[in-house]
């Protein structure tokens, strides 16, 4: 029998069997409130979806009867009315995905704060994670959106290096698409290419989480398929170890030559999930295996595949990060590959990779696995520049205000730029890195009110708008400094006349801001972002830019569907 049910502002309904429905209807509102009061306090809720709540609240045999609507759940409590005269008990859920909460970069007045300093970032996990949310029919929580990781997910046609630097540097300026009074400054870095066959010998340790939380299709089975893609790329001079952890850690495969592909695949295929998660002991054992097979002047890297849900041994964030920081001194780097949903600890995965001098990617499907471990294998494994820092000094005669788009968790103090003891990001072979500043030319209306009592000395005119400084270390070398003056163009082109790369990067940056509330994008909406990206797809060899346009359009539909209304009707069989 079909019933039509009017749902409240948080639409969720389970199609229970008749007997179970009668049992639930006997529960009073007071009883359900008492249950909710005993529930442990949850972290600050981000966004909730009906399928996430259904996964945790409904037994497996009832999940087929769950009706999921494609909108955003903004709070963890709801009242469901299965029939007009029956009040079902309240539900409360603890949100288990963990993200680092960071405020957007502030606006700076050049007269008071002319220098911006930050560490480079080539992580891309945030984009794939945002895609996972959208493909599940929900807008992502704001904390899951890191603008620079969305922008840097895509390859760009930036110029190659010249001279003895391991990367090329270029800049570009255009009118900001969402603010005619400001300008968008692009700082672009393109690392030197390296074919996979030209890579030095690799000593890789696969560290795989086989705990119970990985017992799902997007957990261990996807990990196994992902690692087998990498096995296909191994050469005879490479070697692989396999370490697993659940309630305890163990070595499944000692260092094995890359030519023994059948043996490595067999070790991967026999893995099974179950038990608790002793992640810290697994990491310790993985580093031991990496040292056992260490290759001087080669690639020595651990690839950690997990949902980050550690619960045995050292499991607090700061201790695990300190462990990775200490171990990177051994010459072994750590790359994290994130898997899974609902209990995913994204903050840990991203920060562990940073601390371990590696990179972070989220694997939501095999296509992403192929991108990270096949198409971009040399970028993932080979570091061409370490501790890369960017510093931009703006000329107050040309620029009055600025804000850096993204890189909130990469900010450095001004004095950190010249301090070689301060860790920064790494650039892999072939990587492209993009940083965007929104700047206000002197004389244009900005975001800040002018100060009444500020000293106003006349500043000398200059043909330079800013000075870009990049400090980096080539492998086994001391840091080097690169300085690039940025000219103040007399006529800045409109965004429509900018390069396809700048137009596309601007569209991605706008989209990221819109997902986080659009504080600065004003009337430039999701439809405008999609249109800007659609006209800047270029060659798009792997279809990534076309996919992005589809994601923006999907987000637009979800945003429209999430517009508050008096009630929503759901059909439940």
C-alpha positions as a printed NumPy array, in Angstrom:
array([[  0.   ,   0.   ,   0.   ],
       [  1.287,   3.438,  -0.844],
       [  1.041,   6.253,   1.703],
       [  1.792,   9.915,   0.998],
       [  3.479,  11.526,   3.956],
       [  4.002,  15.244,   4.633],
       [  7.502,  15.612,   5.976],
       [  8.865,  18.444,   8.148],
       [ 11.725,  20.792,   7.248],
       [ 14.156,  17.871,   7.623],
       [ 12.568,  15.272,   5.335],
       [ 13.41 ,  11.69 ,   6.305],
       [ 11.162,   8.653,   6.308],
       [ 11.714,   4.955,   6.807],
       [  9.227,   2.466,   5.352],
       [  8.925,   0.212,   8.35 ],
       [  7.048,  -3.107,   8.375],
       [  3.578,  -2.865,   9.897],
       [  4.461,  -4.478,  13.21 ],
       [  7.533,  -2.318,  13.686],
       [  5.557,   0.815,  12.823],
       [  3.002,   0.007,  15.529],
       [  5.787,  -0.548,  18.054],
       [  7.358,   2.777,  17.242],
       [  4.046,   4.607,  17.414],
       [  3.709,   3.502,  21.03 ],
       [  6.772,   5.537,  21.993],
       [  5.924,   8.903,  23.484],
       [  7.553,  12.213,  22.656],
       [  8.904,  12.388,  26.209],
       [ 10.588,   8.989,  25.8  ],
       [ 12.267,  10.032,  22.546],
       [ 13.482,  13.28 ,  24.132],
       [ 14.966,  11.293,  27.006],
       [ 16.844,   9.073,  24.567],
       [ 18.144,  12.134,  22.759],
       [ 19.262,  13.702,  26.045],
       [ 21.409,  10.635,  26.812],
       [ 23.105,  10.701,  23.419],
       [ 26.747,  11.898,  23.693],
       [ 27.359,  15.429,  22.443],
       [ 28.343,  15.468,  18.773],
       [ 30.889,  17.717,  17.091],
       [ 29.443,  20.874,  15.605],
       [ 27.134,  19.586,  12.835],
       [ 28.072,  20.417,   9.295],
       [ 25.627,  19.092,   6.674],
       [ 23.415,  16.051,   6.886],
       [ 21.908,  13.866,   4.192],
       [ 19.12 ,  11.417,   4.518],
       [ 21.179,   8.541,   3.152],
       [ 23.925,   9.225,   5.735],
       [ 21.396,   9.093,   8.555],
       [ 19.733,   6.052,   7.043],
       [ 23.067,   4.235,   6.926],
       [ 23.476,   4.606,  10.686],
       [ 19.894,   4.607,  11.975],
       [ 18.301,   1.799,   9.94 ],
       [ 19.182,  -1.905,  10.16 ],
       [ 20.485,  -3.435,   6.954],
       [ 17.22 ,  -5.268,   6.277],
       [ 15.301,  -1.981,   6.358],
       [ 17.594,   0.093,   4.143],
       [ 15.786,  -0.947,   0.981],
       [ 12.665,   0.796,   2.28 ],
       [ 14.362,   4.142,   2.908],
       [ 13.141,   6.985,   0.7  ],
       [ 15.977,   9.435,   0.17 ],
       [ 15.348,  12.969,  -1.08 ],
       [ 18.134,  14.926,  -2.8  ],
       [ 18.431,  17.935,  -0.478],
       [ 20.702,  19.135,   2.322],
       [ 20.111,  18.261,   5.986],
       [ 21.146,  21.248,   8.12 ],
       [ 20.535,  19.811,  11.602],
       [ 20.722,  16.426,  13.292],
       [ 17.222,  16.279,  14.883],
       [ 13.932,  15.789,  13.164],
       [ 10.332,  14.84 ,  13.832],
       [  8.753,  12.406,  11.378],
       [  4.995,  11.985,  11.072],
       [  4.298,   8.605,   9.418],
       [  0.534,   9.33 ,   9.516],
       [ -1.451,  12.461,  10.23 ],
       [ -2.474,  11.308,  13.704],
       [  0.66 ,   9.392,  14.726],
       [  3.873,  11.067,  15.988],
       [  7.012,   8.959,  15.472],
       [  9.913,   9.232,  17.913],
       [ 12.652,  11.811,  17.303],
       [ 15.931,  10.754,  15.745],
       [ 19.37 ,  12.06 ,  16.592],
       [ 22.571,  11.266,  14.746],
       [ 26.219,  11.882,  15.543],
       [ 27.961,  13.254,  12.478],
       [ 31.112,  11.16 ,  12.085],
       [ 32.982,  12.739,   9.18 ],
       [ 35.707,  15.088,  10.405],
       [ 36.946,  18.231,   8.675],
       [ 39.215,  21.06 ,   9.667],
       [ 37.187,  24.221,  10.225],
       [ 39.008,  27.298,   8.929],
       [ 37.851,  30.863,   8.4  ],
       [ 38.376,  32.323,   4.919],
       [ 41.462,  34.455,   4.445],
       [ 40.816,  38.056,   5.529],
       [ 41.076,  41.188,   3.424],
       [ 44.342,  43.048,   3.871],
       [ 45.074,  46.73 ,   3.367],
       [ 48.365,  46.996,   1.499],
       [ 49.341,  50.136,   3.429],
       [ 49.367,  48.162,   6.689],
       [ 50.113,  44.609,   5.505],
       [ 51.776,  44.514,   2.062],
       [ 53.25 ,  40.983,   2.282],
       [ 51.436,  37.665,   1.839],
       [ 53.271,  34.41 ,   2.623],
       [ 52.102,  30.817,   2.337],
       [ 53.229,  27.267,   1.624],
       [ 52.5  ,  25.686,  -1.726],
       [ 49.882,  22.922,  -1.954],
       [ 49.335,  20.244,  -4.592],
       [ 46.749,  18.144,  -2.743],
       [ 43.57 ,  17.447,  -4.704],
       [ 41.51 ,  15.372,  -2.261],
       [ 38.956,  18.075,  -1.555],
       [ 37.736,  18.14 ,  -5.164],
       [ 37.099,  14.382,  -5.352],
       [ 35.411,  14.494,  -1.946],
       [ 33.146,  17.373,  -3.016],
       [ 32.315,  15.393,  -6.154],
       [ 31.37 ,  12.427,  -3.971],
       [ 28.878,  14.558,  -2.034],
       [ 27.322,  16.025,  -5.171],
       [ 27.018,  12.652,  -6.88 ],
       [ 25.204,  11.384,  -3.782],
       [ 22.662,  14.131,  -4.198],
       [ 23.743,  16.551,  -1.491],
       [ 25.711,  19.755,  -1.183],
       [ 29.016,  19.295,   0.689],
       [ 29.64 ,  20.758,   4.141],
       [ 31.5  ,  24.055,   3.852],
       [ 34.516,  22.667,   5.738],
       [ 34.996,  20.015,   3.049],
       [ 35.625,  22.708,   0.414],
       [ 39.248,  23.858,   0.113],
       [ 39.408,  26.27 ,  -2.777],
       [ 43.042,  25.677,  -3.739],
       [ 42.505,  21.905,  -3.942],
       [ 39.582,  22.384,  -6.295],
       [ 41.574,  24.747,  -8.517],
       [ 44.702,  22.556,  -8.488],
       [ 42.791,  19.384,  -9.344],
       [ 42.996,  20.303, -13.021],
       [ 46.054,  20.337, -15.293],
       [ 46.868,  23.675, -16.96 ],
       [ 49.002,  24.587, -19.932],
       [ 51.508,  26.704, -18.038],
       [ 54.992,  27.351, -19.49 ],
       [ 57.794,  24.928, -18.652],
       [ 60.89 ,  25.828, -16.683],
       [ 63.856,  27.626, -18.171],
       [ 67.378,  27.578, -16.834],
       [ 68.26 ,  25.466, -13.826],
       [ 65.01 ,  25.86 , -11.873],
       [ 62.868,  22.703, -11.572],
       [ 59.688,  24.603, -12.482],
       [ 58.419,  27.455, -14.625],
       [ 56.72 ,  30.542, -13.163],
       [ 54.203,  32.853, -14.825],
       [ 51.556,  35.396, -13.799],
       [ 48.386,  36.75 , -15.406],
       [ 45.917,  39.511, -14.534],
       [ 42.293,  40.083, -15.551],
       [ 39.161,  41.797, -14.267],
       [ 37.526,  39.652, -11.599],
       [ 34.377,  38.032, -13.031],
       [ 32.369,  38.597,  -9.826],
       [ 33.641,  42.101,  -9.   ],
       [ 34.352,  44.745, -11.677],
       [ 36.228,  46.897,  -9.132],
       [ 38.866,  44.248,  -8.418],
       [ 41.383,  42.243, -10.429],
       [ 42.219,  38.551, -10.367],
       [ 45.944,  37.817, -10.19 ],
       [ 47.051,  34.3  , -11.103],
       [ 50.415,  32.958,  -9.939],
       [ 51.2  ,  29.793, -11.918],
       [ 53.89 ,  27.16 , -11.373],
       [ 54.613,  24.282, -13.734],
       [ 57.04 ,  21.587, -12.553],
       [ 59.331,  19.853, -15.034],
       [ 57.878,  16.71 , -16.611],
       [ 59.241,  13.237, -15.975],
       [ 58.082,  10.107, -17.767],
       [ 57.237,   7.167, -15.515],
       [ 59.926,   4.983, -17.056],
       [ 62.54 ,   7.64 , -16.265],
       [ 61.731,   7.648, -12.55 ],
       [ 64.43 ,   6.459, -10.146],
       [ 63.877,   3.029,  -8.545],
       [ 60.928,   3.026,  -6.165],
       [ 60.597,   1.385,  -2.766],
       [ 56.868,   1.48 ,  -2.024],
       [ 54.987,   0.278,   1.034],
       [ 51.253,  -0.27 ,   0.652],
       [ 49.739,   0.358,   4.096],
       [ 46.123,  -0.812,   4.018],
       [ 43.388,  -0.356,   6.601],
       [ 41.497,  -3.687,   6.84 ],
       [ 39.395,  -2.783,   9.879],
       [ 35.645,  -3.29 ,  10.038],
       [ 34.891,   0.258,   8.882],
       [ 36.48 ,  -0.599,   5.506],
       [ 34.058,  -3.493,   4.95 ],
       [ 31.987,  -1.727,   2.295],
       [ 32.112,  -1.427,  -1.509],
       [ 33.811,   1.992,  -1.393],
       [ 36.254,   0.743,   1.25 ],
       [ 38.578,  -2.247,   0.956],
       [ 37.285,  -3.527,  -2.432],
       [ 38.004,  -0.121,  -3.981],
       [ 41.413,  -0.032,  -2.263],
       [ 42.29 ,  -3.411,  -3.764],
       [ 41.273,  -2.322,  -7.263],
       [ 43.229,   0.928,  -6.834],
       [ 46.449,  -0.762,  -5.73 ],
       [ 46.261,  -3.29 ,  -8.574],
       [ 46.243,  -0.36 , -11.011],
       [ 49.538,   0.761,  -9.494],
       [ 50.97 ,  -2.767,  -9.646],
       [ 50.527,  -2.655, -13.424],
       [ 52.914,   0.359, -13.519],
       [ 55.732,  -1.296, -11.546],
       [ 59.088,  -1.964, -13.148],
       [ 61.58 ,  -4.725, -12.362],
       [ 63.791,  -2.3  , -10.395],
       [ 60.885,  -1.291,  -8.147],
       [ 59.887,  -3.175,  -5.015],
       [ 56.705,  -3.302,  -2.981],
       [ 55.801,  -4.273,   0.584],
       [ 52.265,  -4.758,   1.908],
       [ 51.364,  -3.973,   5.526],
       [ 47.849,  -4.175,   6.931],
       [ 46.292,  -3.147,  10.218],
       [ 43.026,  -3.745,  12.039],
       [ 43.109,  -4.785,  15.705],
       [ 46.825,  -5.317,  15.143],
       [ 49.271,  -4.738,  12.313],
       [ 51.169,  -7.351,  10.294],
       [ 53.333,  -7.7  ,   7.199],
       [ 51.454,  -9.478,   4.417],
       [ 54.185,  -9.088,   1.808],
       [ 57.888,  -8.449,   2.443],
       [ 59.755,  -6.26 ,  -0.093],
       [ 59.046,  -7.88 ,  -3.467],
       [ 60.409,  -6.995,  -6.907],
       [ 58.009,  -5.193,  -9.221],
       [ 58.486,  -7.929, -11.812],
       [ 56.591, -10.379,  -9.558],
       [ 53.224,  -8.822, -10.344],
       [ 51.19 , -12.009,  -9.893],
       [ 52.561, -12.473,  -6.364],
       [ 51.817,  -8.851,  -5.423],
       [ 48.281,  -9.013,  -6.857],
       [ 47.588, -12.263,  -4.99 ],
       [ 48.654, -10.641,  -1.705],
       [ 46.306,  -7.715,  -2.363],
       [ 43.367,  -9.898,  -3.416],
       [ 43.395, -12.059,  -0.26 ],
       [ 42.832,  -9.097,   2.082],
       [ 39.645,  -9.119,   4.172],
       [ 38.17 ,  -6.444,   6.445],
       [ 37.172,  -6.811,  10.092],
       [ 38.063,  -5.621,  13.587],
       [ 39.125,  -2.353,  15.207],
       [ 41.624,   0.16 ,  13.796],
       [ 45.178,   0.253,  15.192],
       [ 46.402,   2.825,  12.696],
       [ 49.398,   4.038,  14.676],
       [ 50.983,   0.567,  14.944],
       [ 50.374,   0.079,  11.224],
       [ 52.197,   3.31 ,  10.385],
       [ 55.128,   2.316,  12.626],
       [ 55.397,  -1.078,  10.935],
       [ 55.141,   0.487,   7.479],
       [ 58.081,   2.79 ,   8.213],
       [ 60.072,  -0.238,   9.401],
       [ 59.382,  -1.99 ,   6.093],
       [ 60.318,   1.16 ,   4.168],
       [ 63.655,   1.311,   5.973],
       [ 64.264,  -2.384,   5.325],
       [ 63.912,  -1.839,   1.587],
       [ 65.347,   1.699,   1.514],
       [ 66.771,   2.791,  -1.838],
       [ 69.465,   5.458,  -1.689],
       [ 68.714,   8.261,  -4.192],
       [ 65.473,   6.484,  -5.04 ],
       [ 61.784,   6.907,  -4.219],
       [ 60.939,   5.72 ,  -0.701],
       [ 57.252,   6.22 ,  -0.001],
       [ 54.386,   4.797,   2.021],
       [ 50.932,   4.847,   0.446],
       [ 48.365,   4.786,   3.248],
       [ 44.894,   3.67 ,   2.129],
       [ 42.256,   4.228,   4.83 ],
       [ 39.177,   6.124,   5.935],
       [ 41.281,   7.619,   8.764],
       [ 39.024,   6.23 ,  11.491],
       [ 41.774,   5.184,  13.953],
       [ 40.587,   3.926,  17.348],
       [ 43.382,   1.755,  18.816],
       [ 46.756,   3.024,  20.061],
       [ 47.71 ,   6.617,  19.249],
       [ 44.586,   8.037,  17.639],
       [ 44.557,  11.729,  18.495],
       [ 45.304,  14.101,  15.647],
       [ 48.341,  15.921,  17.097],
       [ 50.186,  12.727,  18.067],
       [ 49.693,  11.094,  14.676],
       [ 50.816,  14.257,  12.902],
       [ 53.925,  14.434,  15.112],
       [ 54.677,  10.8  ,  14.254],
       [ 54.613,  11.586,  10.528],
       [ 56.771,  14.702,  11.06 ],
       [ 59.394,  12.677,  12.94 ],
       [ 59.455,   9.865,  10.391],
       [ 59.935,  12.133,   7.374],
       [ 63.46 ,  12.78 ,   8.652],
       [ 64.307,   9.203,   7.661],
       [ 63.9  ,  10.028,   3.968],
       [ 60.599,   8.168,   3.656],
       [ 57.575,  10.194,   2.56 ],
       [ 53.918,   9.455,   3.24 ],
       [ 51.088,   9.749,   0.714],
       [ 47.51 ,   9.309,   1.935],
       [ 44.719,   7.884,  -0.203],
       [ 41.308,   8.482,   1.359],
       [ 38.418,   6.037,   0.984],
       [ 34.945,   5.585,   2.388],
       [ 32.023,   7.671,   3.587],
       [ 30.109,   8.628,   6.733],
       [ 33.019,   8.045,   9.166],
       [ 35.709,   9.573,   6.925],
       [ 38.364,  11.579,   8.816],
       [ 39.396,  14.022,   6.095],
       [ 41.263,  16.348,   8.43 ],
       [ 43.611,  13.571,   9.51 ],
       [ 44.238,  12.363,   5.955],
       [ 45.113,  15.8  ,   4.597],
       [ 47.302,  16.813,   7.516],
       [ 49.119,  13.455,   7.728],
       [ 50.193,  13.799,   4.095],
       [ 51.416,  17.347,   4.746],
       [ 53.378,  16.253,   7.808],
       [ 54.806,  13.252,   5.955],
       [ 56.105,  15.283,   2.974],
       [ 53.613,  13.558,   0.69 ],
       [ 50.369,  14.38 ,  -1.04 ],
       [ 46.724,  13.655,  -0.329],
       [ 44.09 ,  12.334,  -2.708],
       [ 40.561,  11.076,  -2.145],
       [ 39.573,   8.054,  -4.22 ],
       [ 35.844,   8.022,  -4.895],
       [ 35.969,   5.753,  -7.953],
       [ 38.378,   3.84 , -10.177],
       [ 38.601,   6.713, -12.625],
       [ 40.103,   8.862,  -9.859],
       [ 42.416,   6.016,  -8.883],
       [ 43.656,   5.838, -12.467],
       [ 44.195,   9.618, -12.551],
       [ 46.31 ,   9.591,  -9.372],
       [ 48.276,   6.356,  -9.796],
       [ 48.521,   5.926, -13.571],
       [ 48.12 ,   9.199, -15.463],
       [ 49.889,  11.247, -12.774],
       [ 52.138,   8.558, -11.324],
       [ 55.357,  10.573, -11.572],
       [ 53.63 ,  13.598, -10.007],
       [ 52.411,  11.422,  -7.144],
       [ 55.739,   9.73 ,  -6.431],
       [ 58.599,  11.979,  -7.621],
       [ 59.381,  15.23 ,  -5.774],
       [ 61.242,  17.859,  -7.818],
       [ 61.111,  20.699,  -5.257],
       [ 60.73 ,  20.598,  -1.468],
       [ 59.618,  23.172,   1.088],
       [ 58.212,  25.49 ,  -1.575],
       [ 57.053,  28.837,  -0.192],
       [ 55.435,  31.774,  -1.978],
       [ 55.639,  35.391,  -0.878],
       [ 54.007,  38.312,  -2.668],
       [ 54.808,  41.905,  -1.758],
       [ 52.224,  44.355,  -3.119],
       [ 53.105,  47.907,  -4.135],
       [ 50.807,  50.348,  -2.258],
       [ 51.092,  52.828,  -5.137],
       [ 49.337,  50.27 ,  -7.37 ],
       [ 47.263,  48.078,  -5.04 ],
       [ 45.142,  49.148,  -2.078],
       [ 43.68 ,  45.833,  -0.861],
       [ 44.049,  42.115,  -1.507],
       [ 42.866,  38.71 ,  -0.384],
       [ 44.369,  35.299,  -1.08 ],
       [ 41.829,  32.764,  -2.365],
       [ 42.279,  29.528,  -0.444],
       [ 45.427,  28.167,   1.231],
       [ 43.96 ,  28.969,   4.662],
       [ 45.762,  26.057,   6.337],
       [ 49.014,  26.896,   4.526],
       [ 49.51 ,  30.415,   5.858],
       [ 53.019,  31.286,   7.053],
       [ 54.445,  34.151,   9.023],
       [ 56.458,  36.644,   7.045],
       [ 59.656,  35.609,   8.801],
       [ 58.994,  31.928,   7.999],
       [ 59.757,  32.555,   4.345],
       [ 63.521,  32.755,   4.884],
       [ 63.655,  30.18 ,   7.683],
       [ 64.712,  26.857,   6.178],
       [ 63.662,  25.043,   9.339],
       [ 59.998,  25.833,   8.622],
       [ 58.434,  23.002,   6.635],
       [ 56.423,  23.768,   3.498],
       [ 54.864,  21.923,   0.579],
       [ 56.386,  19.704,  -2.093],
       [ 55.915,  19.792,  -5.876],
       [ 55.841,  16.563,  -7.852],
       [ 57.12 ,  16.1  , -11.392],
       [ 54.715,  17.643, -13.908],
       [ 52.513,  19.24 , -11.27 ],
       [ 50.798,  22.53 , -12.011],
       [ 50.133,  24.816,  -9.05 ],
       [ 47.822,  27.824,  -9.136],
       [ 47.394,  30.586,  -6.572],
       [ 44.813,  33.327,  -7.043],
       [ 44.674,  36.754,  -5.424],
       [ 41.766,  39.154,  -5.692],
       [ 43.265,  42.638,  -5.576],
       [ 41.839,  46.163,  -5.621],
       [ 43.799,  48.684,  -7.737],
       [ 44.679,  51.924,  -5.985],
       [ 41.829,  54.367,  -6.487],
       [ 39.129,  51.704,  -6.973],
       [ 36.403,  50.996,  -4.446],
       [ 37.441,  48.16 ,  -2.156],
       [ 35.968,  46.232,   0.752],
       [ 37.453,  48.367,   3.545],
       [ 36.351,  51.802,   4.684],
       [ 39.122,  54.432,   4.414],
       [ 40.758,  55.461,   7.68 ],
       [ 40.258,  59.072,   8.824],
       [ 43.561,  59.487,  10.654],
       [ 45.824,  57.318,   8.511],
       [ 49.059,  58.993,   7.39 ],
       [ 48.855,  59.642,   3.663],
       [ 52.319,  60.203,   2.329],
       [ 52.66 ,  60.507,  -1.424],
       [ 54.074,  57.251,  -2.791],
       [ 56.39 ,  57.13 ,  -5.77 ],
       [ 54.868,  55.744,  -8.922],
       [ 56.234,  52.389, -10.072],
       [ 55.775,  50.133, -13.061],
       [ 55.632,  47.135, -10.716],
       [ 52.383,  46.013,  -9.156],
       [ 54.01 ,  43.394,  -6.931],
       [ 57.108,  41.303,  -6.399],
       [ 56.727,  37.52 ,  -6.372],
       [ 59.29 ,  35.547,  -4.372],
       [ 59.548,  31.757,  -4.388],
       [ 61.855,  29.867,  -2.046],
       [ 62.415,  26.157,  -2.593],
       [ 64.845,  23.298,  -2.084],
       [ 65.908,  20.997,  -4.851],
       [ 66.376,  17.439,  -3.507],
       [ 69.507,  17.203,  -1.333],
       [ 70.234,  20.941,  -1.751],
       [ 69.997,  24.136,   0.284],
       [ 67.111,  26.499,  -0.335],
       [ 67.176,  28.811,  -3.319],
       [ 65.355,  32.096,  -3.95 ],
       [ 63.58 ,  33.097,  -7.15 ],
       [ 62.218,  36.649,  -7.643],
       [ 59.733,  37.631, -10.353],
       [ 58.512,  41.261, -10.67 ],
       [ 54.839,  41.567, -11.661],
       [ 54.226,  44.504, -13.975],
       [ 51.31 ,  46.903, -13.516],
       [ 49.553,  46.762, -16.882],
       [ 48.029,  49.992, -18.124],
       [ 44.982,  48.14 , -19.436],
       [ 43.807,  44.971, -17.715],
       [ 41.778,  42.64 , -19.959],
       [ 38.223,  41.62 , -19.174],
       [ 37.816,  38.047, -18.005],
       [ 36.39 ,  37.137, -21.417],
       [ 39.712,  38.123, -23.002],
       [ 41.906,  36.261, -20.517],
       [ 43.525,  32.893, -21.226],
       [ 41.384,  29.763, -21.058],
       [ 43.387,  28.602, -18.041],
       [ 42.668,  31.781, -16.054],
       [ 39.005,  31.738, -17.032],
       [ 38.624,  28.131, -15.97 ],
       [ 40.546,  28.613, -12.716],
       [ 38.348,  31.651, -11.978],
       [ 35.218,  29.554, -12.543],
       [ 36.463,  26.869, -10.138],
       [ 37.401,  29.498,  -7.546],
       [ 33.956,  31.083,  -7.846],
       [ 32.297,  27.674,  -7.454],
       [ 34.304,  26.908,  -4.305],
       [ 33.28 ,  30.243,  -2.794],
       [ 29.645,  29.683,  -3.733],
       [ 29.654,  26.296,  -1.975],
       [ 30.881,  28.126,   1.133],
       [ 28.19 ,  30.803,   1.059],
       [ 29.441,  33.191,  -1.636],
       [ 30.387,  36.058,   0.668],
       [ 32.448,  37.799,  -2.018],
       [ 30.966,  36.459,  -5.257],
       [ 27.87 ,  38.687,  -4.911],
       [ 25.497,  38.257,  -7.908],
       [ 27.844,  35.878,  -9.717],
       [ 25.883,  32.648,  -9.205],
       [ 26.353,  28.96 ,  -9.988],
       [ 24.898,  29.385, -13.461],
       [ 27.509,  32.06 , -14.182],
       [ 30.291,  29.778, -12.923],
       [ 29.097,  26.977, -15.188],
       [ 28.937,  29.316, -18.179],
       [ 32.44 ,  30.678, -17.536],
       [ 33.871,  27.149, -17.214],
       [ 31.978,  25.898, -20.266],
       [ 33.661,  28.499, -22.434],
       [ 37.124,  27.653, -21.098],
       [ 37.245,  23.851, -21.434],
       [ 39.981,  23.945, -24.062],
       [ 41.434,  20.603, -25.208],
       [ 40.24 ,  18.759, -22.055],
       [ 41.999,  15.493, -22.922],
       [ 40.593,  13.484, -20.   ],
       [ 37.195,  15.196, -19.813],
       [ 37.875,  16.693, -16.377],
       [ 36.7  ,  20.192, -17.25 ],
       [ 33.52 ,  18.892, -18.853],
       [ 32.84 ,  16.88 , -15.706],
       [ 33.325,  20.031, -13.622],
       [ 30.653,  21.869, -15.615],
       [ 28.266,  18.998, -14.917],
       [ 29.052,  19.143, -11.201],
       [ 28.328,  22.877, -11.081],
       [ 25.01 ,  22.28 , -12.823],
       [ 24.249,  19.469, -10.369],
       [ 25.055,  21.755,  -7.434],
       [ 22.742,  24.37 ,  -8.951],
       [ 19.908,  21.83 ,  -9.057],
       [ 20.549,  20.718,  -5.481],
       [ 20.693,  24.33 ,  -4.301],
       [ 17.343,  24.995,  -5.967],
       [ 15.848,  21.825,  -4.473],
       [ 17.082,  22.849,  -1.022],
       [ 15.207,  26.157,  -1.109],
       [ 12.971,  26.153,   2.004],
       [  9.324,  25.34 ,   1.381],
       [  6.351,  24.707,   3.632],
       [  6.465,  20.954,   3.183],
       [  7.774,  18.252,   0.891],
       [  5.809,  15.236,  -0.243],
       [  7.484,  11.832,  -0.318],
       [  5.994,   8.65 ,  -1.689],
       [  6.775,   5.557,   0.374],
       [  5.745,   2.061,  -0.638]])
